[in-house]
C-alpha cells in the first residue's frame, strides 16, 4: 500500500487547522500517559497503523509500561494493569470512537462525571475526537509507519 497524498501539501489550510486543534490539548488536565493511551486505543479501533506505531512509542516515552501498551486493546481482560480511571477512559474512548453503536452511554457518562468532573470528562472526549480526526486522515491517505530493521543478536 502506497501513501496516496500528503494532506499538509494538498490542503495546507485544513491541515494547519488540524494542527491548531490538536495543540489545544496542551491545556488539558489529562495525565501524559493517559493522553497517549487515549490516542493509542482510538487508533487501534480505527486501524491506523501509523498512529498505533507513533502513540505506542509516545506512551512508553510518557511513562506507560510496555505491558500497558501491549494490553491496551485487551484492557477489559487485563486485571490490575490499568487503574480504574484508565479503564473508564478506555470505555469513553471506545464509545465515542464507535459512536454509531450507541454513542457515549449514560452509565459511562455518569461514572465519568463522578470520577473526573465535567471539565476533565469534556477534555477526554475532545482528546478522543481529535485523534479520531487524525486517524481518518491517516487511514484515508494510507499514511504508513516507518519499517524497522530487525535487531541482530
Residue pairs with C-beta under 8 A, 6 or more apart in sequence:
1 142
1 144
2 142
3 141
3 142
3 143
3 144
4 140
4 141
4 142
5 141
6 141
7 14
7 15
7 137
7 141
8 15
8 16
18 133
18 134
18 137
21 130
21 133
22 130
22 134
24 126
24 130
25 35
25 123
25 126
25 127
25 130
28 35
28 120
28 123
28 126
28 127
29 119
29 120
29 123
30 38
30 120
30 123
30 124
30 127
32 62
32 63
33 59
33 62
33 63
33 64
33 68
34 85
34 86
34 89
35 62
35 127
36 55
36 58
36 59
36 62
36 64
37 59
37 64
37 68
37 72
37 86
37 89
37 90
38 89
38 93
38 124
38 127
38 128
38 131
39 51
39 55
39 58
39 59
39 127
39 131
40 52
40 55
40 56
40 59
40 69
40 72
41 72
41 73
41 75
41 90
41 93
41 94
41 97
42 93
42 97
42 128
42 131
42 132
42 135
43 51
43 52
43 55
43 131
43 135
44 52
44 72
44 73
45 93
45 94
45 97
45 98
46 97
46 132
46 135
46 136
46 139
47 135
47 139
48 134
48 135
48 138
48 139
48 143
49 144
49 145
50 138
50 143
50 144
50 145
51 131
51 134
51 135
51 138
51 143
52 145
53 145
53 146
54 145
55 131
56 69
59 68
59 69
60 66
60 69
65 81
67 81
68 81
68 82
71 78
71 81
71 82
72 90
75 81
75 82
75 86
75 87
75 90
76 87
82 90
84 115
85 115
85 116
88 108
88 111
88 112
88 115
88 116
89 124
91 108
91 111
92 104
92 108
92 112
92 121
92 124
92 125
92 128
93 124
93 128
95 101
95 102
95 103
95 104
95 105
95 108
96 103
96 104
96 125
96 128
96 129
96 132
97 128
97 132
104 125
109 121
112 121
112 124
113 121
116 124
137 143
